[in-house]
Amino acid sequence: MLIQQKEISELISCSYHKIYEQFKKNCIKTYYLSIPTDVLNYLKQDLFILPKECNLHTGLSSQTENTKFIGEASNFSDEEDDDDENVVPEFPEFSKQILEILDKLGGSAFIKTNWHSPKDAFWITAGQTLKARDLSDVYQLLKASSICKEDLNIVNVENFHQIVFKKWKEIHPGTEFRCFVRNKNLIAISPRDWPQYHEHFKTQKNDIIKDIVSLFKEKIKNNFSIDSYCFDVLRETKDHVVIIDFSPFNEKFTAPLAFDWSYLHGDDIILSQNNDEEDDNPEFRYLANNDVGIQPNPRNNYGFPLDMINWFKNNSNANEQIQNLSELSIQQQADDDDEQ
């Protein structure tokens, strides 16, 4: 992906470890770790070997043990005599810091890199969740995520890349919203869970808009470093909105969800040039009742990578391993459907 210098600057402005220090009173409790060069190089590699420390701590899932992801370097190499590929990596100090943060957050966390979570790698953990409960979960999610690998390759600035740990909490998908800001005007709001139907959007529409606009005007509008950007929020109850993330106002990095980028950039949206009370009257789009039909589940966009399936096929208990993972996937899909 070709990225211009202006876009890199906007990405840096939206990096979570930067915005958290400014808006922490309105965010979920978070810790973050700078990724050392050796760990960064390890996370960028395609070879799937977990660090040695993962074998030294309890909490390893049966799924992890069955598929031999931990320290079984020879299983992932066609050249078993290649010493470089058979060396199990070690990051004792960094792994210790991860464990300390997990402990501070109550034993589990939602993790991400500077801009994205490893949502394409949920399948690899026990129970197929983004909930990181131990070292193995953290390293597995980051190693298996192509999305996070892209993040780690975008900005070549030493000591810039971070692993972000947010306190884990169960979030109803109908309480998350993406907000679009253009030239310091809040122009649009979309459910994050687009295009799923949530009945309360219709009855609470005005309150949702009012609460988000209030947070934007009071905390964000005159305090963010760039004029056009997107931000995600959580609104679980009336009058209480929490900042989840920021991202560039750019189709390369941010999904428009209920909108399209030609509309968000277009002349149909009239931007105010002052700070009077008529500013920030965003359009809130959501799936209306008469539009409800069979909607795709976003989780279906991500599944078991082909190279992982091929690896299973080269092992003696391949059929059993694939069947176990498939059953986990089906069960997780059923659980998701029950929650909606």
C-alpha positions as CSV (number, residue, x, y, z in Angstrom):
1,M,0.0,0.0,0.0
2,L,1.5,3.3,-1.1
3,I,1.3,5.9,1.7
4,Q,2.0,9.6,1.4
5,Q,3.9,11.5,4.0
6,K,0.7,13.4,5.0
7,E,-1.1,10.1,5.6
8,I,1.8,8.9,7.8
9,S,1.5,12.1,9.8
10,E,-2.2,11.5,10.3
11,L,-1.6,7.9,11.3
12,I,0.9,9.0,13.9
13,S,-1.6,11.6,15.2
14,C,-4.2,8.8,15.6
15,S,-1.9,6.3,17.3
16,Y,-3.6,5.1,20.4
17,H,-0.7,5.5,22.8
18,K,-0.6,9.2,21.9
19,I,-4.3,10.0,22.1
20,Y,-4.7,8.0,25.3
21,E,-2.4,10.3,27.3
22,Q,-4.6,13.2,26.2
23,F,-8.0,11.7,26.6
24,K,-7.5,9.0,29.3
25,K,-10.2,10.4,31.5
26,N,-12.7,9.5,28.8
27,C,-11.2,6.1,27.8
28,I,-11.2,2.6,29.0
29,K,-8.2,1.9,31.4
30,T,-5.2,1.2,29.2
31,Y,-1.5,0.3,29.4
32,Y,0.9,0.1,26.5
33,L,4.4,-1.3,25.8
34,S,6.9,0.0,23.4
35,I,8.0,-2.9,21.2
36,P,11.7,-3.5,21.2
37,T,13.5,-4.1,17.9
38,D,14.0,-7.8,18.5
39,V,10.3,-8.4,19.3
40,L,9.2,-6.2,16.4
41,N,11.3,-8.2,14.0
42,Y,9.9,-11.4,15.5
43,L,6.3,-10.2,15.1
44,K,6.9,-9.3,11.5
45,Q,8.1,-12.8,10.6
46,D,5.7,-15.3,9.1
47,L,7.3,-18.3,10.9
48,F,4.9,-19.2,13.7
49,I,6.9,-20.1,16.8
50,L,5.9,-18.8,20.2
51,P,8.6,-17.5,22.6
52,K,10.1,-19.9,25.1
53,E,8.5,-18.0,28.0
54,C,5.1,-19.3,26.9
55,N,6.1,-22.8,28.0
56,L,7.0,-21.5,31.5
57,H,3.7,-20.1,32.5
58,T,0.4,-21.8,33.2
59,G,-2.9,-21.1,31.5
60,L,-2.0,-22.7,28.2
61,S,-5.1,-23.8,26.3
62,S,-5.7,-27.3,25.2
63,Q,-6.2,-26.0,21.7
64,T,-2.7,-24.5,21.9
65,E,-1.1,-27.7,23.2
66,N,-2.9,-29.9,20.7
67,T,-1.8,-27.9,17.7
68,K,1.8,-27.7,19.0
69,F,2.2,-24.0,18.4
70,I,4.5,-23.6,21.4
71,G,8.2,-24.1,20.8
72,E,7.7,-26.7,18.1
73,A,9.9,-24.9,15.6
74,S,10.8,-28.0,13.5
75,N,7.1,-28.5,12.7
76,F,7.0,-25.1,10.9
77,S,10.1,-25.6,8.8
78,D,10.8,-27.6,5.7
79,E,14.5,-27.6,6.5
80,E,14.7,-29.2,9.9
81,D,18.5,-28.9,9.9
82,D,18.4,-25.1,9.5
83,D,19.5,-23.9,13.0
84,D,18.2,-20.4,12.5
85,E,14.7,-21.6,11.9
86,N,14.8,-24.1,14.8
87,V,15.8,-21.5,17.4
88,V,12.9,-20.8,19.8
89,P,12.9,-17.0,20.5
90,E,13.2,-15.6,24.0
91,F,12.1,-12.2,25.3
92,P,12.1,-12.7,29.0
93,E,12.0,-9.0,30.1
94,F,9.4,-8.1,27.6
95,S,7.2,-11.1,28.4
96,K,7.5,-10.2,32.1
97,Q,6.2,-6.7,31.4
98,I,3.2,-8.3,29.5
99,L,2.4,-10.5,32.5
100,E,2.6,-7.5,34.9
101,I,0.2,-5.5,32.7
102,L,-2.3,-8.4,32.5
103,D,-2.1,-8.7,36.3
104,K,-2.8,-4.9,36.7
105,L,-5.8,-5.3,34.4
106,G,-7.3,-8.1,36.4
107,G,-5.9,-11.0,34.4
108,S,-7.2,-10.3,30.9
109,A,-7.0,-7.6,28.2
110,F,-8.1,-6.5,24.8
111,I,-4.9,-6.0,22.8
112,K,-4.1,-4.1,19.7
113,T,-1.2,-2.4,17.9
114,N,-1.1,1.3,17.3
115,W,-4.2,1.3,15.1
116,H,-5.8,-2.1,14.8
117,S,-6.8,-5.1,16.9
118,P,-6.0,-8.6,15.7
119,K,-9.6,-9.2,14.7
120,D,-8.6,-11.5,11.9
121,A,-6.9,-13.9,14.3
122,F,-9.7,-14.5,16.9
123,W,-9.9,-18.1,15.7
124,I,-6.5,-19.0,17.1
125,T,-7.3,-18.6,20.8
126,A,-9.3,-21.0,23.0
127,G,-12.9,-20.1,22.7
128,Q,-12.1,-18.0,19.6
129,T,-12.1,-14.6,21.3
130,L,-9.9,-11.5,21.3
131,K,-9.7,-11.8,25.1
132,A,-5.9,-12.2,26.0
133,R,-5.5,-14.0,29.2
134,D,-1.9,-15.1,29.1
135,L,1.4,-14.8,27.2
136,S,0.3,-17.3,24.6
137,D,-2.8,-15.4,23.8
138,V,-0.9,-12.2,23.3
139,Y,1.8,-13.6,21.1
140,Q,-0.6,-15.9,19.2
141,L,-3.0,-13.1,18.3
142,L,-0.3,-10.7,17.2
143,K,1.6,-13.4,15.2
144,A,-1.5,-14.7,13.5
145,S,-2.9,-11.3,12.5
146,S,-2.1,-9.9,9.0
147,I,-3.9,-6.7,10.0
148,C,-1.4,-6.1,12.9
149,K,1.5,-7.0,10.7
150,E,0.5,-4.3,8.3
151,D,0.5,-1.8,11.2
152,L,4.0,-2.9,12.2
153,N,5.3,-2.2,8.7
154,I,3.7,1.1,8.1
155,V,5.7,3.6,10.1
156,N,9.5,3.1,10.3
157,V,10.1,5.1,13.4
158,E,12.3,3.6,16.2
159,N,10.5,2.9,19.4
160,F,7.2,4.1,17.9
161,H,5.3,0.8,17.7
162,Q,3.3,-0.2,20.7
163,I,1.2,-3.1,22.1
164,V,-1.9,-1.6,23.6
165,F,-3.6,-3.4,26.5
166,K,-7.1,-2.3,27.3
167,K,-9.0,-3.6,30.4
168,W,-11.3,-6.3,29.1
169,K,-15.0,-5.8,29.2
170,E,-17.9,-7.4,27.5
171,I,-19.4,-4.9,25.1
172,H,-22.8,-5.2,23.4
173,P,-22.2,-4.6,19.7
174,G,-25.2,-2.2,19.6
175,T,-23.4,0.3,21.9
176,E,-20.4,1.1,19.6
177,F,-20.4,3.9,17.1
178,R,-18.0,5.4,14.5
179,C,-18.0,9.1,14.1
180,F,-16.6,11.1,11.1
181,V,-15.1,14.5,11.6
182,R,-14.3,16.7,8.5
183,N,-12.7,20.1,9.0
184,K,-13.5,20.0,12.7
185,N,-17.2,19.3,12.0
186,L,-18.8,16.1,13.2
187,I,-20.7,15.1,10.0
188,A,-21.7,11.5,10.4
189,I,-22.3,8.7,12.9
190,S,-22.6,5.0,12.1
191,P,-23.0,1.9,14.2
192,R,-19.8,-0.1,14.4
193,D,-21.9,-3.2,14.1
194,W,-23.0,-2.3,10.6
195,P,-25.2,-3.7,8.9
196,Q,-26.8,-5.5,11.9
197,Y,-30.2,-4.4,13.1
198,H,-30.6,-3.0,16.7
199,E,-34.1,-2.0,17.8
200,H,-33.0,0.6,20.3
201,F,-31.4,2.8,17.6
202,K,-34.8,4.1,16.4
203,T,-36.1,5.0,19.9
204,Q,-32.8,6.4,21.2
205,K,-31.6,8.1,18.0
206,N,-31.8,11.7,19.4
207,D,-30.2,10.8,22.7
208,I,-27.4,8.9,20.9
209,I,-26.7,11.9,18.7
210,K,-26.9,14.3,21.6
211,D,-24.5,12.4,23.9
212,I,-21.9,11.9,21.2
213,V,-22.1,15.5,20.1
214,S,-21.7,16.6,23.7
215,L,-18.6,14.5,24.2
216,F,-17.1,15.7,20.9
217,K,-17.7,19.4,21.6
218,E,-16.5,19.3,25.2
219,K,-13.5,17.0,25.0
220,I,-12.3,16.4,21.4
221,K,-13.2,19.2,18.9
222,N,-10.7,21.8,20.0
223,N,-8.2,19.5,21.4
224,F,-7.3,17.1,18.6
225,S,-4.2,17.8,16.6
226,I,-5.7,17.3,13.1
227,D,-8.9,18.7,11.5
228,S,-10.3,15.6,9.8
229,Y,-10.3,12.2,11.5
230,C,-12.7,9.4,12.7
231,F,-13.2,8.3,16.3
232,D,-15.0,5.3,17.8
233,V,-17.1,5.5,21.0
234,L,-18.9,3.3,23.4
235,R,-22.3,4.5,24.7
236,E,-23.7,1.9,27.1
237,T,-26.0,4.2,29.0
238,K,-27.5,7.6,28.5
239,D,-25.2,10.6,29.1
240,H,-22.1,8.3,29.3
241,V,-19.9,8.0,26.2
242,V,-16.4,6.5,26.3
243,I,-13.7,7.0,23.6
244,I,-12.6,3.8,22.1
245,D,-10.2,4.8,19.3
246,F,-9.2,7.3,16.6
247,S,-8.3,6.7,13.0
248,P,-7.6,8.8,9.9
249,F,-10.4,10.3,7.7
250,N,-9.1,8.2,4.9
251,E,-10.5,5.2,3.0
252,K,-7.1,3.5,3.1
253,F,-7.3,3.0,6.8
254,T,-10.9,3.4,8.0
255,A,-14.1,1.6,7.0
256,P,-17.0,4.0,6.3
257,L,-19.6,1.4,7.5
258,A,-23.1,2.9,6.9
259,F,-21.7,5.6,4.6
260,D,-19.4,5.7,1.6
261,W,-16.3,7.8,1.2
262,S,-17.5,9.6,-1.9
263,Y,-20.4,10.9,0.2
264,L,-18.2,11.8,3.2
265,H,-15.9,13.8,1.0
266,G,-18.7,15.2,-1.2
267,D,-20.2,18.7,-1.5
268,D,-23.6,17.5,-0.2
269,I,-22.2,17.9,3.3
270,I,-22.2,21.6,4.2
271,L,-19.4,22.4,6.7
272,S,-19.8,25.3,9.1
273,Q,-16.8,27.7,9.3
274,N,-17.5,28.9,12.8
275,N,-18.1,27.6,16.3
276,D,-21.8,28.6,16.9
277,E,-24.5,26.3,18.2
278,E,-25.5,25.2,14.7
279,D,-22.3,23.3,14.2
280,D,-22.0,19.5,14.5
281,N,-25.4,18.3,13.4
282,P,-24.3,14.8,12.2
283,E,-26.3,12.4,10.2
284,F,-26.9,9.1,12.1
285,R,-27.5,6.2,9.7
286,Y,-28.6,2.8,11.0
287,L,-30.5,-0.2,9.6
288,A,-34.2,0.5,9.8
289,N,-36.7,-2.2,10.7
290,N,-38.0,-2.5,7.1
291,D,-34.5,-3.2,5.9
292,V,-33.9,-6.2,8.1
293,G,-33.0,-9.4,6.2
294,I,-30.2,-11.9,6.3
295,Q,-27.1,-9.9,7.1
296,P,-23.5,-11.1,6.8
297,N,-21.6,-11.5,10.1
298,P,-18.3,-9.6,9.9
299,R,-16.5,-12.5,11.7
300,N,-17.1,-14.6,8.6
301,N,-14.6,-12.4,6.8
302,Y,-11.9,-14.0,8.8
303,G,-11.1,-17.7,9.1
304,F,-8.4,-20.2,9.3
305,P,-5.5,-19.2,7.0
306,L,-4.8,-21.6,4.1
307,D,-1.2,-22.1,5.1
308,M,-2.3,-23.1,8.6
309,I,-4.8,-25.6,7.1
310,N,-1.9,-27.0,4.9
311,W,0.3,-27.3,7.9
312,F,-2.4,-29.4,9.7
313,K,-2.7,-31.6,6.7
314,N,1.0,-32.5,6.9
315,N,0.6,-33.8,10.5
316,S,-0.5,-37.3,11.4
317,N,-3.5,-36.1,13.5
318,A,-4.5,-33.5,10.9
319,N,-8.2,-34.6,10.5
320,E,-8.8,-34.5,14.3
321,Q,-7.1,-31.0,14.6
322,I,-9.1,-29.5,11.7
323,Q,-12.3,-31.0,13.1
324,N,-11.7,-29.6,16.5
325,L,-11.0,-26.1,15.1
326,S,-14.1,-26.3,12.9
327,E,-16.3,-27.3,15.8
328,L,-15.0,-24.3,17.8
329,S,-15.8,-22.0,14.9
330,I,-19.3,-23.3,14.6
331,Q,-19.9,-23.0,18.3
332,Q,-18.6,-19.5,18.4
333,Q,-20.8,-18.5,15.5
334,A,-23.8,-19.9,17.4
335,D,-22.8,-18.0,20.5
336,D,-22.5,-14.8,18.5
337,D,-26.0,-15.3,17.0
338,D,-27.5,-15.9,20.4
339,E,-26.1,-12.6,21.7
340,Q,-27.6,-10.5,18.9
